[in-house]
Amino acid sequence: EQTNLIADFSKPYCLPLIERGKHSDLKAITHQTLVDVLRGGYSEVVGRYTIVDCRYPYEYEGGHIKGAINLYTKQAVINELMYNSNEYLSRERNKRSIIIFHCEFSSERGPKMNRYLRNRDREANGDNYPQLVYPEIYLLEHGYKEFFQHHRCHCTPASYVPMLDERY
């Protein structure tokens, strides 16, 4: 089935996908799948994974998934992931590089940045369609809030600051 091929159509996605996620155009994974990635459960196929936290800095600093990078503007996504792509690509030729986006609930900011990277990647590789820098991009379904509820040991600091926290 073509819809389960990564965006350059070369092979199926390596992580189990949520069948009917909140965003039908995006490939979403569960919090448990992300923990499996963090624990090395997909290391035979994934050479490099990058977790992109699209929340505002006060949310990120108040608690985030260990190893996640905080990119909350479109320009930051381009500067970091497109201009510095060598930092995020697997050094092992036969292993994949995957990007996992999320925000607080993975309702708005995470999906928006996921789509933005895909569109900019398509534009940058327009002459080489369907080739992409990042053919395998995921969305963490239900975002940091649900991840934190189940896996706070994988968060640093082990806390959660909501976007609507009255202190900010």
DAMOFEN-V708070 format. One record per residue. N is the residue number from 1. RES is the residue in one letter. SS is DSSP state (H for helix, E for strand, C for the rest). D_CENTER is the distance of its C-alpha to the mean C-alpha in Angstrom with 2 decimals. Layout:
n	res	ss	d_center
N	RES	SS	D_CENTER
N	RES	SS	D_CENTER
This chain:
n	res	ss	d_center
1	E	C	22.85
2	Q	H	21.20
3	T	H	18.44
4	N	H	16.95
5	L	E	16.96
6	I	C	14.06
7	A	C	14.44
8	D	C	17.17
9	F	C	19.02
10	S	C	19.75
11	K	C	18.65
12	P	E	17.09
13	Y	C	13.52
14	C	C	13.82
15	L	C	12.08
16	P	C	14.09
17	L	C	13.08
18	I	C	14.33
19	E	C	17.40
20	R	C	17.79
21	G	C	14.74
22	K	C	15.26
23	H	C	13.93
24	S	C	15.80
25	D	C	14.50
26	L	C	10.82
27	K	C	9.92
28	A	E	9.15
29	I	E	9.50
30	T	C	11.73
31	H	H	11.82
32	Q	H	14.23
33	T	H	12.18
34	L	H	9.69
35	V	H	13.03
36	D	H	14.35
37	V	H	11.76
38	L	H	12.65
39	R	C	16.25
40	G	C	16.25
41	G	C	16.77
42	Y	C	15.23
43	S	C	16.58
44	E	C	19.07
45	V	C	16.61
46	V	E	13.51
47	G	E	14.85
48	R	E	11.90
49	Y	E	8.41
50	T	E	6.52
51	I	E	4.87
52	V	E	5.12
53	D	E	7.67
54	C	C	9.30
55	R	C	12.43
56	Y	C	15.74
57	P	H	16.96
58	Y	H	19.43
59	E	H	16.89
60	Y	H	14.70
61	E	H	18.03
62	G	C	19.30
63	G	C	16.82
64	H	E	13.24
65	I	E	11.48
66	K	C	13.31
67	G	C	11.92
68	A	C	9.19
69	I	E	9.96
70	N	E	11.12
71	L	C	10.79
72	Y	C	12.45
73	T	C	14.48
74	K	H	14.27
75	Q	H	16.46
76	A	H	14.38
77	V	H	11.38
78	I	H	14.18
79	N	H	16.06
80	E	H	13.48
81	L	H	11.40
82	M	H	14.32
83	Y	C	17.32
84	N	C	16.24
85	S	H	14.44
86	N	H	16.78
87	E	H	15.23
88	Y	C	11.92
89	L	C	13.72
90	S	C	15.33
91	R	C	18.98
92	E	C	19.99
93	R	C	20.98
94	N	C	20.50
95	K	C	17.12
96	R	E	13.72
97	S	E	10.92
98	I	E	7.44
99	I	E	4.11
100	I	E	1.37
101	F	E	2.62
102	H	E	5.99
103	C	C	9.59
104	E	C	12.85
105	F	C	13.18
106	S	C	10.27
107	S	C	13.37
108	E	C	13.57
109	R	H	11.65
110	G	H	7.98
111	P	H	9.25
112	K	H	11.47
113	M	H	9.25
114	N	H	7.24
115	R	H	10.90
116	Y	H	12.19
117	L	H	10.41
118	R	H	11.51
119	N	H	14.91
120	R	H	15.49
121	D	H	14.67
122	R	H	17.14
123	E	H	19.63
124	A	H	19.57
125	N	C	20.24
126	G	H	22.60
127	D	H	25.50
128	N	H	23.78
129	Y	C	22.34
130	P	C	20.41
131	Q	C	19.22
132	L	C	15.82
133	V	C	14.31
134	Y	C	10.85
135	P	C	12.04
136	E	C	9.34
137	I	E	6.08
138	Y	E	5.00
139	L	E	5.29
140	L	E	6.68
141	E	C	10.22
142	H	C	12.50
143	G	H	10.26
144	Y	H	11.57
145	K	H	15.11
146	E	H	15.18
147	F	H	13.28
148	F	H	15.88
149	Q	H	18.70
150	H	H	18.27
151	H	H	17.02
152	R	H	18.33
153	C	H	19.36
154	H	H	15.78
155	C	E	15.68
156	T	E	17.53
157	P	C	19.80
158	A	C	20.03
159	S	C	20.22
160	Y	C	18.74
161	V	C	19.78
162	P	C	19.42
163	M	C	19.06
164	L	C	22.64
165	D	C	24.08
166	E	C	27.62
167	R	C	27.62
168	Y	C	25.44
